[in-house]
């Protein structure tokens, strides 16, 4: 969830150093300016990975799986 390809990060094929090098090369040459990436990363953390969001996810998990009375 934290990785949004081209915005907050990217993926590469497991155990494939060449693919990793290609992804790094693409990020250092073609991807959005670093400040935009930084802002997008901060926004993701602030909205998805905070105590309120975690509490809501836990509440939904419990309510969604408990029988209604």
N, C-alpha and C positions, 0 to 999 in steps of 0.2 A: 504493500500500500504506500510506502514512503517513496518508492522510486517511480517517478513518472518519466519515462524515456524522453530524452531531449529537453527536459525541464529541470528535474531534480537529480537526475542520474541516468544510468543506462545499464543494460545487461550484456553479458558476453557468454559464449559457450564454455561450460565447465571444462577445466583442464585443457583449454585451448589458448596458449600464450599468444598465438598470432591474432586470434579474434580479440583478445584483451588489448593488444597493441593497436589494433585497428580502431577499437572503441575509444581508447585514450587519444589517439591521433585525431579522430573525428571531433572529440570534445575540445581539444586544444586548438583546433583550427576552424571549426564550423559552428559550434553550438553557441547559444545565446551568451552574451557578455557575462562575466563572472558575477557582477552585482545583481543581475536579474536572477541568476541561478541561486545565489545566496538568499535573496528575498523569497523566492519560491520555496526553498528548503525551510526557512524560518516559518513561513505561513503554514506549511504542511505540519510541522511540529506543533505550532501554536493551536491549530484547529483539531488535529487528530490525536495528538499524544500529550494530553494534559489530564489532570485528575477528573475534571468534569466529563470529558469525553469517555474516559475509562469507566466512570461510575454509570454513565448512561448505557454503555455497552453491556456492563454486568447486569444492570437492571433489565434490559431487553432480553438478555440471555435467560435470566431467571423467570421473568414473566412469560416469555415465549415458550418455555418448556414445563411450566407448572400447570396442573389442571385448574380450570376455573371453578370457583365455588358457586 
